[in-house]
């Protein structure tokens, strides 16, 4: 509930502080006094666009501060808590406009916020109806919220939002996995040939190094054999001089000298040992020749393996000795890609299940909205004749649309001012006064279901008078028993119904026109109503009629004395 409004240097207002309470508060004043300035200034605290031209002529910045009692508004308290903007019973919205051209600044509980944040909170505090931009009745999202509130469908709508979000989350995950799967398929196709080639080769750790050595021996095997033959001939040869024949001759000679000198026996023994080692060298040559006596098939196999390594390494720009690592990595990728489809199917089933939950909740919400739209349309159209709009009709249409966080349909509030007129979107064909009265009828039809605590009606009585004006005033007073209502009016039939009365006057101070607002006590209310009844010359008859109207509104006069 709005409890106070402080305005500094806004348009013709120098300084103004107003306090508000529950009930219906009416604002009156002569044309041009500045009644709508109050609403425009309040709009700044609701995030409305700020024009530098509204800053007063005084040498000061402009500021507007609105304070709200939020004790009984759990939604606002929860929102403030979520935004870390305070948790007390009083909430203050402030907007500052600077004379030097700096961008305006917005504050909630003295903490700087963006205009969007200010608008979000403002939409939870005030619903303004009139010839201004801040009119929720023309916004489709607000129209859906209205239907949900009137039909007590808030829990279902919340479930729809939650199910939709869960469904979209699963869909996003599915799309991500499918995109990844498509990329994996490209990777799989790209690597399939490589993997198959490597699989056919089946490279093993260390094998290529061994093949290199084997291939080198195979390539030089004949040269090695020739060299070994030369070595054999030099070491042991039965027909030509060789190391063996010379050493045996030396051994025989040394043995023959031992009888002459026994000290020569170690020499003979050493020569004998040398002969033994020489025989070992010959045996080593024999073993090597036996081991390297490869048959053509073995040589062909080794050559094929070596060439296979070289070919694949060149083709895939790898080092031959690392082919076994590439094979292991590609095999692991292949195993991963093979198991990916199972994960996608699981996510696909999860997304389908969440979609079913959303559709179930959304269809239930649709049924509730259609029933609520029918009931609300009938209730509003029943009230319109009392508001001077006989023949006019409100139509609430629900059209199937794409699934969204709001459900499966879009809503349109349409209006026709008379039976022969085609119904069009409410915001396009209804005048400001008609829109305000339709809003009043909707609020009266759904007052118990609405939760926004403060309603403002700017000149809701445009184009009406007499009995219709009296009925409008009575309806506003009745609405004020449930909600805080602020109404700007120029009709005494409406003004007399207020629980509280504010008068707007224009004065000249030091040659500068100023707008001032004062709360009227009972006697002053009577005088203001008399002025509204009689005009510039207030008569005693007008004062008497004004007194009777106030007494009738307060229930102090019987119905037969009602002023028509």
PADRENKOL-125116 format. One record per residue (C-alpha): residue in three letters; x, y, z. Coordinates in steps of 0.2 Angstrom, whole numbers, plus 2048, in hexadecimal, padded with zeros to 3 digits. Layout:
alaXYZ
...
//
This chain:
unk800800800
unk8068117FC
unk80981B80C
unk81282B806
unk8188347F7
unk8258427F8
unk82984D7E8
unk8368597E6
unk8388657D8
unk82D85C7CB
unk8248677BE
unk81A8747C8
unk81C86B7D9
unk82A8737E3
unk8288677F2
unk81A85C7F7
unk81884E804
unk808844805
unk803836810
unk7F682880B
unk7EC81B814
unk7E180D80F
unk7D0810807
unk7CB81B7F8
unk7D482B7F6
unk7CE8387EA
unk7D88467E2
unk7CE8557DB
unk7D38677D5
unk7CF8737C7
unk7D486F7B6
unk7E78737B3
unk7EB8737C6
unk7F68647C3
unk7EC8557C9
unk7F58497BD
unk80684F7C2
unk8048447D2
unk8028357C7
unk81083A7BB
unk81C83D7CA
unk81782C7D1
unk81A8247C0
unk82C8297C2
unk82E81D7D1
unk82680F7C7
unk8338107BA
unk82B81C7AD
unk8368257A0
unk83D8357A7
unk83D84579D
unk8498537A2
unk83B86079F
unk83185A7AF
unk83F8617BA
unk8388717C2
unk8408827BF
unk8488827D0
unk85A8807D2
unk85986E7D8
unk85885D7D2
unk8488547D1
unk8448457DD
unk83483B7E0
unk83382E7EE
unk8248227F1
unk823817801
unk819807802
unk8137FD810
unk8177EB80B
unk8137E181B
unk8047D9813
unk80C7D6802
unk8167C6802
unk81A7C77F0
unk8237D87F1
unk82C7D2801
unk8327C27F8
unk8377CC7E9
unk8417D87F4
unk8497CA7FD
unk84E7C27EC
unk8567D27E6
unk85E7D57F7
unk8567E67F8
unk84F7E580A
unk8437DB814
unk83A7E981F
unk8287ED81F
unk82B7FE816
unk8317FF804
unk83780F7FC
unk8388137EA
unk8428227E4
unk84682A7D4
unk8528397D1
unk8538447C2
unk86384F7C0
unk8638617BA
unk87485F7B2
unk86E8527A5
unk8758427AE
unk86A8337AC
unk85D8317B9
unk8608257C7
unk8548187D0
unk8558127E2
unk84B8047EC
unk84E8067FE
unk85C8127FB
unk8658057F0
unk86880A7DE
unk85F7FF7D1
unk85B7FF7BF
unk84B8057B8
unk8467F47B3
unk8487EE7C5
unk83E7FD7CA
unk8307F97BD
unk8307E77C3
unk82C7EC7D5
unk8207FA7D0
unk8167ED7C7
unk8137E47D7
unk80F7F47E1
unk8037FF7D6
unk7F77FC7C8
unk7F380C7BF
unk7E480E7B4
unk7E281E7AA
unk7E982879B
unk7FB82379F
unk807816799
unk80880C7AA
unk7F88027A6
unk7F97EF7A9
unk7E87EC7A2
unk7EF7EF790
unk7FE7E3793
unk7FB7D178D
unk8067CA79B
unk7FC7D37A8
unk7EC7CE7A0
unk7F17BC7A3
unk7F67BF7B4
unk7E57C77B7
unk7DC7B87B1
unk7E77AD7BC
unk7E47B77CB
unk7D17B97C8
unk7D07A67C5
unk7DB7A27D4
unk7E77997C7
unk7F77A07CF
unk7FD78F7D4
unk7F97877C4
unk8027957BA
unk8117937C5
unk8117817C2
unk8107847AF
unk81F7907B0
unk8297837BA
unk8257757AE
unk82878079F
unk8397857A6
unk83D7737AA
unk83876E798
unk84277B790
unk85177679A
unk84F764795
unk84D76A783
unk85C775783
unk86676678A
unk85F75B77D
unk86476776F
unk875769776
unk878756777
unk870754765
unk87C76275F
unk88A759768
unk885748760
unk88575074F
unk896757752
unk89B746759
unk89473D749
unk89F74973E
unk8AE744749
unk8A9732748
unk8A8733735
unk8B873D734
unk8C273173F
unk8B9720739
unk8C671E72B
unk8D4722736
unk8CE717744
unk8CB708738
unk8DC70B730
unk8E570B741
unk8DA6FC747
unk8E06F2738
unk8F26F673C
unk8EF6F474F
unk8FF6FD754
unk9076F8764
unk912702770
unk92470176B
unk9216F675C
unk92670374F
unk937706758
unk93A6F3757
unk9356F3744
unk941701741
unk94F6F6748
unk9496E773F
unk9476F072E
unk9586F7730
unk95F6E6732
unk9556DF723
unk95B6ED718
unk96D6EA71C
unk96D6D771F
unk9776D2710
unk9846DF715
unk9856D9726
unk9876C7720
unk9956CC715
unk99E6D5724
unk99B6C672F
unk9A36BB722
unk9B26C6721
unk9B36C5734
unk9B26B2734
unk9BF6B1727
unk9CB6BC731
unk9C76B3741
unk9C66A173C
unk9CB69A72B
unk9D1688728
unk9DB68C718
unk9E169E719
unk9EA6A7727
unk9DE6AC735
unk9DE6B1747
unk9DA69F74C
unk9E8697742
unk9F56A4748
unk9EF6A275A
unk9F068F759
unkA02691753
unkA0669C761
unk9FE69176D
unkA08682767
unkA1868C768
unkA15692779
unkA11681780
unkA2167A778
unkA2B687782
unkA23683793
unkA2F675796
unkA3D681793
unkA3668E79F
unkA2668A7A9
unkA2369D7AB
unkA1D69D79A
unkA0D69379E
unkA026A27A2
unkA066A8791
unkA00698789
unk9F1698794
unk9EC6AA78E
unk9EE6A577C
unk9E369677F
unk9D66A1787
unk9D76AD778
unk9D369F76D
unk9C469A777
unk9BD6AC776
unk9C16AC763
unk9B669C762
unk9A86A576B
unk9A96B375E
unk9A76A6751
unk99869F75A
unk9906B075C
unk9916B3749
unk9896A2746
unk97B6A6752
unk9786B774A
unk9776B0739
unk96B6A273F
unk9606AF748
unk95F6BB738
unk95C6AD72C
unk94A6B5729
unk93F6AD71D
unk9376B870F
unk9266B7718
unk92D6BE728
unk9366CB71F
unk9276D0715
unk91D6D1725
unk9296DC72D
unk92A6E871E
unk9176E971D
unk9166EE72F
unk9236FB72D
unk91C70271D
unk90A702726
unk91170D734
unk919719728
unk90A71A71D
unk8FD71E72A
unk90972A733
unk90B734723
unk8F973471F
unk8F373A730
unk902745734
unk90873B743
unk918734749
unk919721745
unk91D71D757
unk90D72675E
unk90171D753
unk8FC711761
unk8F872176C
unk8EC72775E
unk8E471675C
unk8E171676F
unk8D972776F
unk8CE724760
unk8C8714767
unk8C371D777
unk8BA72B76D
unk8B171D763
unk8AB715773
unk8A572677A
unk89B72A76A
unk89371976A
unk88C71C77B
unk88672E778
unk876729770
unk870720780
unk873731789
unk86973A77C
unk85B72E77D
unk85A73078F
unk85974378E
unk84C742780
unk84173878B
unk844744799
unk83F75378E
unk82F74A788
unk82A74679A
unk82C75879F
unk82375E790
unk814753795
unk81475A7A6
unk81476C79F
unk806768793
unk7FC7607A1
unk7FE76F7AC
unk7FC77C79D
unk7EB773797
unk7E57747A9
unk7E97877A9
unk7E178A798
unk7D178279E
unk7D178D7AE
unk7D579D7A4
unk7C779A798
unk7BA7977A6
unk7C17A77AF
unk7C17B179F
unk7AF7AD79D
unk7AA7B17AF
unk7B47C17AF
unk7AD7C779E
unk79B7C47A4
unk79F7CD7B5
unk7A77DC7AC
unk79A7DE79F
unk78C7DE7AC
unk7957ED7B4
unk7987F77A5
unk7867FE7A3
unk7888057B5
unk79780F7AF
unk78E8177A1
unk79480A794
unk78480278F
unk7867F777F
unk7997F6782
unk7A17E5784
unk7B17DE78A
unk7B77CE781
unk7C57C3788
unk7CC7B777B
unk7D87A977D
unk7E17A476E
unk7EC79476C
unk7FE79976A
unk81079276C
unk81478A77C
unk81C797788
unk81F79A79A
unk80E7A179A
unk805792794
unk7FE78D783
unk7F479C77F
unk7F47AF77D
unk7E77BA784
unk7DF7CA77C
unk7D37D6785
unk7C87DD778
unk7BB7EB779
unk7AD7F176F
unk7A4802774
unk7937FD76C
unk78C7ED765
unk78F7F1753
unk7A17F4755
unk7AE7E7752
unk7B87E3762
unk7CA7E8761
unk7D97E776E
unk7D47F077D
unk7E37FC77D
unk7E080176B
unk7CD80676B
unk7C980B77D
unk7CB81D782
unk7D4821792
unk7C382379B
unk7BC813794
unk7CC80A798
unk7CB8107AA
unk7B980B7AD
unk7BC7FA7A5
unk7CB7F87B1
unk7C07FD7BF
unk7B37F07BA
unk7C07E37B9
unk7C77E87CA
unk7B67E77D2
unk7B37D67CA
unk7C37CF7D0
unk7C77DA7DF
unk7C87CB7EB
unk7D47C27DF
unk7E07D07DB
unk7F07D37E6
unk7F87E37E0
unk7F47EE7EF
unk7F27FF7E7
unk7E68057D9
unk7E78167D1
unk7D981C7C5
unk7DD82C7BC
unk7CD8357B7
unk7C38257B6
unk7B382F7B4
unk7B78387A4
unk7A8839799
unk79B8347A6
unk79083D7B3
unk78083C7BD
unk77A82B7C3
unk7888227B9
unk79582D7C2
unk78D8297D3
unk78E8177CF
unk7A08187CA
unk7A48217DB
unk79B8147E5
unk7A48067DC
unk7B580E7E0
unk7B08117F2
unk7AC7FE7F3
unk7BC7F97EB
unk7C58047F7
unk7BF7F9805
unk7CA7EB7FE
unk7D87F47F6
unk7E18057F7
unk7D98107EA
unk7DF8217E4
unk7D382A7D7
unk7D683A7CE
unk7C48417CA
unk7BB8517C5
unk7AA84A7C9
unk7A284E7DB
unk79883E7DA
unk7A98347DA
unk7B28407E6
unk7A583F7F3
unk7A882C7F5
unk7BA82E7FA
unk7C082880B
unk7CD836809
unk7CE8457FF
unk7DD84F7F7
unk7DB85F7EE
unk7E78667E1
unk7E98787DF
unk7F48847D5
unk7FB8937DD
unk8088A07D8
unk8178A27E4
unk8248B07E0
unk81D8B17CE
unk81E89E7CB
unk80F8937CA
unk8108847D6
unk8058757D9
unk8008707EA
unk7F68627F2
unk7ED862802
unk7E385580C
unk7D285C80F
unk7C985A820
unk7B6858820
unk7B186A81F
unk7BD86D811
unk7B785E807
unk7A5865808
unk7AC876801
unk7B686D7F3
unk7A78627EE
unk79C8727ED
unk7A887A7E2
unk7A886B7D6
unk79586C7D6
unk79387E7D4
unk7A28847CB
unk7AA8957CF
unk79C89C7D9
unk7988907E8
unk7868917EE
unk77E88B7FE
unk77487F7F4
unk7848787ED
unk78B8777FF
unk77B86E805
unk77C8627F6
unk78E85E7FA
unk78B85B80C
unk77D84F807
unk7888467FB
unk795843808
unk78983D815
unk781832808
unk79282A803
unk795827816
unk78481F818
unk77E82D823
unk76F831818
unk761825812
unk761821800
unk75282C7FC
unk75C83B7FE
unk76A8367F2
unk76F8447E7
unk76D8407D5
//
